[in-house]
Amino acid sequence: MAYRLITTKGKNYNYEKILYDPSNNLIITSSEMDNPKFSYPSSFIVGAVYRPRSGIFSTISVNYIRTFWSKFDNDLEPTYFYDTNDFNVGVEHLFDTGAIFRFGIFYHENYEIEHLAEAGITIGTGYNISKKYFIDCGIEYSPLTYEMTDLFPDGDYNGLEPLTDAVNRTSPDKIEQVKLRAIVSFGINLK
């Protein structure tokens, strides 16, 4: 069990906000501040690991993370984030040959869009090449479908050819994305 406190960070740099002025058809750059500060939210974390004492060499782990993104604050612009819940479940099994099999499922909520969450699976393996060298690899797969308003509203380009009478659509776009990530790592045991 763990609790991560709110963290405040600041850095000396200029924040530049780029604005478009349609009356003059110009882009305006303005420096907002020299030392913006960010207050990152606190998190509450609970986890458990189960290792059977029988001859089955498996480990089962479960964890839950609650992040209070609604408490996020910064000096640059107002933000409205949502608190998130993340769940992770994983199983790791060690075979007699020394090979390792890993399987996991996860559920992560989005802090910017309410009621949007990413769920997926992970599969991996590991093997000791020798007493000193080992290799690990894994794959993550997570599909996501959601709706979002048009990123480039046609009405913003009204008057430009061929959008002379363009109006903004009110219906949202349906977005389907699939995240497929693979990782391979080689390691050396220095003992």
Buried (B, 14 or more C-beta within 10 A) or exposed (E): EEEBEEEEEEEEEEBEEEEEEEEEEEEEEEEEEEEBEBBBBBBEBEEEEEEEEEEEEEBBBEBBBBBBBBEBBBEEEEEEBBBBEBBBBBBBBBEEEEEBBBBBBBBBBBBEEEEBBBEBEBEBBBBBEEEEEBEBBBEBEBEBEBEEEBEEEBEEEEEEEEEEEBEEEEEEEEEEEEEEEEEEEEEEEEE
